[in-house]
Amino acid sequence: MKLSDLATVIRSKNAGPFELTFDVLFATYDNFERVVKSEVLSANKFASLFRIPVSDVISVVEFEPALAIKVTIKRARSSGAFGETDVYGAQQHAPLLSLEIPD
């Protein structure tokens, strides 16, 4: 099953000019728990998926009361810098949509 089948919201956005944050929100505890236990959004796997050094993954927060996972990473280029292609960071979540979650 894909992450997009389990989550109700998958989005990315700026967390200031030098960081991006990714939010993954779930409607049920079971879906949240399945993704957390799979560790597909761990710092190491997130870095691999986005082809960045693991040191660029600032935080991975699993917040059970909101059934949410938030990952924050360093931006390759600051928002609005020359050659930067997504000023708002709103298009960076695409690789998460087809991420396979094991049973």
Backbone as CSV, one residue per row, in Angstrom:
resi,resn,N_x,N_y,N_z,CA_x,CA_y,CA_z,C_x,C_y,C_z
1,MET,0.841,-1.173,0.000,0.000,0.000,0.000,0.891,1.243,0.000
2,LYS,0.422,2.279,-0.653,1.184,3.524,-0.746,0.836,4.458,0.412
3,LEU,1.788,5.337,0.729,1.557,6.317,1.776,0.319,7.149,1.459
4,SER,0.135,7.485,0.191,-1.026,8.295,-0.198,-2.350,7.578,0.013
5,ASP,-2.336,6.240,0.154,-3.548,5.484,0.462,-3.871,5.526,1.957
6,LEU,-2.867,5.745,2.774,-3.044,5.707,4.225,-3.198,7.083,4.853
7,ALA,-2.588,8.099,4.260,-2.606,9.446,4.828,-3.714,10.278,4.195
8,THR,-4.280,11.181,4.971,-5.295,12.090,4.432,-4.669,13.374,3.899
9,VAL,-3.503,13.734,4.435,-2.785,14.925,3.977,-1.307,14.586,3.871
10,ILE,-0.718,14.929,2.738,0.731,14.851,2.547,1.118,16.167,1.875
11,ARG,1.922,16.965,2.583,2.245,18.283,2.029,3.653,18.697,2.432
12,SER,4.167,19.660,1.689,5.453,20.269,2.022,5.273,21.778,1.984
13,LYS,6.124,22.453,2.745,6.061,23.912,2.773,7.347,24.449,3.375
14,ASN,7.562,25.736,3.195,8.719,26.377,3.804,8.610,26.351,5.316
15,ALA,9.756,26.201,5.941,9.872,26.385,7.393,10.953,27.448,7.569
16,GLY,10.687,28.615,7.019,11.690,29.665,6.926,12.387,29.562,5.581
17,PRO,13.304,30.459,5.276,13.939,30.475,3.956,14.970,29.367,3.738
18,PHE,15.385,28.680,4.796,16.473,27.706,4.666,16.063,26.274,4.979
19,GLU,14.787,26.060,5.275,14.313,24.723,5.632,12.976,24.428,4.963
20,LEU,12.727,23.128,4.754,11.437,22.638,4.271,10.869,21.712,5.327
21,THR,9.565,21.727,5.469,8.920,20.782,6.370,7.879,19.983,5.592
22,PHE,7.772,18.731,5.943,6.836,17.802,5.317,5.870,17.340,6.396
23,ASP,4.575,17.434,6.120,3.549,17.001,7.057,2.804,15.819,6.457
24,VAL,2.650,14.790,7.263,1.860,13.625,6.863,0.836,13.413,7.971
25,LEU,-0.443,13.524,7.627,-1.531,13.450,8.606,-2.433,12.268,8.290
26,PHE,-2.942,11.639,9.347,-3.743,10.432,9.198,-5.108,10.604,9.841
27,ALA,-6.101,9.897,9.326,-7.451,9.941,9.885,-7.625,8.916,10.998
28,THR,-6.818,7.842,10.968,-6.977,6.790,11.975,-5.651,6.480,12.658
29,TYR,-5.757,6.049,13.901,-4.568,5.652,14.649,-3.891,4.456,13.983
30,ASP,-4.667,3.528,13.457,-4.092,2.336,12.816,-3.184,2.706,11.646
31,ASN,-3.613,3.637,10.811,-2.776,4.058,9.679,-1.520,4.783,10.164
32,PHE,-1.682,5.656,11.145,-0.536,6.355,11.737,0.466,5.350,12.293
33,GLU,-0.023,4.414,13.083,0.847,3.418,13.714,1.551,2.536,12.676
34,ARG,0.845,2.183,11.630,1.446,1.352,10.573,2.636,2.055,9.932
35,VAL,2.490,3.324,9.635,3.576,4.076,9.006,4.723,4.291,9.993
36,VAL,4.409,4.619,11.225,5.464,4.805,12.234,6.262,3.514,12.408
37,LYS,5.572,2.396,12.554,6.260,1.114,12.765,7.082,0.692,11.546
38,SER,6.672,1.100,10.366,7.408,0.734,9.149,8.753,1.452,9.052
39,GLU,8.877,2.579,9.726,10.084,3.414,9.726,10.456,3.957,8.344
40,VAL,9.499,4.017,7.421,9.795,4.546,6.086,10.047,6.050,6.104
41,LEU,9.656,6.717,7.187,9.915,8.146,7.302,10.992,8.442,8.346
42,SER,11.836,7.463,8.617,12.971,7.695,9.511,13.945,8.653,8.820
43,ALA,14.843,9.242,9.592,15.809,10.183,9.026,16.632,9.527,7.917
44,ASN,17.096,8.316,8.139,17.919,7.632,7.131,17.151,7.361,5.849
45,LYS,15.939,6.853,5.975,15.159,6.534,4.776,14.673,7.792,4.063
46,PHE,14.345,8.827,4.831,13.924,10.089,4.230,15.076,10.696,3.441
47,ALA,16.274,10.669,4.021,17.463,11.186,3.333,17.721,10.417,2.043
48,SER,17.574,9.117,2.097,17.775,8.288,0.907,16.737,8.621,-0.169
49,LEU,15.481,8.738,0.232,14.402,9.041,-0.711,14.616,10.376,-1.415
50,PHE,15.081,11.378,-0.666,15.259,12.712,-1.231,16.691,12.980,-1.687
51,ARG,17.519,11.956,-1.607,18.917,12.035,-2.065,19.660,13.203,-1.420
52,ILE,19.568,13.246,-0.099,20.269,14.270,0.681,21.059,13.565,1.780
53,PRO,22.080,14.214,2.312,22.797,13.614,3.440,21.873,13.527,4.661
54,VAL,22.010,12.481,5.435,21.171,12.338,6.632,21.382,13.509,7.583
55,SER,22.541,14.130,7.524,22.795,15.304,8.370,21.913,16.496,7.984
56,ASP,21.316,16.469,6.781,20.409,17.536,6.361,18.972,17.313,6.844
57,VAL,18.717,16.162,7.452,17.407,15.920,8.065,17.477,16.500,9.480
58,ILE,16.778,17.582,9.693,16.851,18.297,10.961,16.053,17.586,12.046
59,SER,14.856,17.132,11.700,14.042,16.441,12.698,12.980,15.575,12.045
60,VAL,12.614,14.535,12.774,11.470,13.689,12.432,10.646,13.608,13.712
61,VAL,9.440,14.148,13.664,8.585,14.178,14.846,7.327,13.367,14.561
62,GLU,7.112,12.354,15.365,5.883,11.560,15.300,5.000,12.053,16.441
63,PHE,3.917,12.754,16.105,3.074,13.388,17.114,1.730,12.673,17.172
64,GLU,1.669,11.689,18.064,0.497,10.826,18.159,-0.816,11.571,18.426
65,PRO,-0.858,12.592,19.322,-2.144,13.262,19.565,-2.793,13.842,18.307
66,ALA,-1.991,14.216,17.331,-2.528,14.764,16.076,-2.509,13.741,14.950
67,LEU,-2.047,12.512,15.236,-1.890,11.477,14.202,-1.091,12.047,13.031
68,ALA,0.054,12.623,13.356,0.852,13.331,12.357,2.332,12.996,12.478
69,ILE,3.002,13.070,11.349,4.452,12.948,11.284,4.957,14.189,10.560
70,LYS,5.953,14.852,11.148,6.532,16.056,10.549,8.025,15.818,10.388
71,VAL,8.519,16.039,9.186,9.943,15.918,8.891,10.426,17.270,8.390
72,THR,11.518,17.758,8.952,12.092,19.036,8.526,13.506,18.796,8.015
73,ILE,13.797,19.374,6.852,15.115,19.214,6.234,15.677,20.579,5.848
74,LYS,16.982,20.614,5.629,17.623,21.813,5.094,17.293,21.912,3.607
75,ARG,17.080,23.122,3.129,16.875,23.337,1.703,18.230,23.307,1.003
76,ALA,18.264,22.797,-0.207,19.498,22.824,-1.002,19.879,24.262,-1.340
77,ARG,18.879,25.079,-1.634,19.057,26.509,-1.894,17.998,27.248,-1.103
78,SER,18.316,28.411,-0.629,17.323,29.165,0.137,16.155,29.572,-0.759
79,SER,15.029,29.775,-0.142,13.831,30.179,-0.868,14.092,31.473,-1.629
80,GLY,13.835,31.442,-2.936,14.017,32.619,-3.770,15.421,32.819,-4.306
81,ALA,16.345,31.946,-3.936,17.723,32.081,-4.425,17.778,31.777,-5.920
82,PHE,18.806,32.286,-6.578,18.994,32.033,-8.003,19.050,30.526,-8.248
83,GLY,18.257,30.034,-9.179,18.237,28.619,-9.527,17.290,27.788,-8.681
84,GLU,16.701,28.364,-7.677,15.749,27.650,-6.831,14.434,27.561,-7.588
85,THR,13.758,26.419,-7.542,12.600,26.196,-8.416,11.252,26.128,-7.715
86,ASP,11.228,26.239,-6.396,9.965,26.132,-5.655,10.013,27.073,-4.456
87,VAL,9.720,28.334,-4.697,9.872,29.380,-3.685,9.117,29.049,-2.397
88,TYR,7.929,28.473,-2.503,7.118,28.179,-1.323,7.359,26.783,-0.748
89,GLY,8.104,25.968,-1.463,8.366,24.608,-0.999,7.145,23.707,-1.072
90,ALA,6.131,24.111,-1.799,4.854,23.400,-1.815,4.796,22.231,-2.791
91,GLN,5.879,21.990,-3.534,5.865,20.907,-4.519,6.874,19.817,-4.194
92,GLN,7.472,19.864,-3.035,8.566,18.941,-2.716,8.102,17.604,-2.146
93,HIS,6.840,17.470,-1.837,6.324,16.251,-1.223,6.032,15.125,-2.216
94,ALA,6.142,15.380,-3.502,5.754,14.403,-4.525,6.372,13.011,-4.334
95,PRO,7.653,12.869,-3.982,8.203,11.515,-3.793,7.516,10.720,-2.677
96,LEU,6.861,11.398,-1.762,6.172,10.704,-0.677,4.889,10.043,-1.137
97,LEU,4.269,10.566,-2.175,2.963,10.070,-2.607,2.984,8.601,-2.999
98,SER,4.011,8.170,-3.660,4.068,6.771,-4.125,4.951,5.890,-3.236
99,LEU,5.314,6.372,-2.074,6.150,5.616,-1.149,5.391,4.384,-0.657
100,GLU,5.984,3.207,-0.857,5.346,1.951,-0.456,5.513,1.713,1.046
101,ILE,4.410,1.359,1.687,4.409,1.045,3.102,4.214,-0.466,3.252
102,PRO,5.184,-1.160,3.847,5.045,-2.617,3.978,3.929,-2.988,4.954
103,ASP,3.412,-4.189,4.818,2.354,-4.686,5.724,2.874,-4.919,7.118
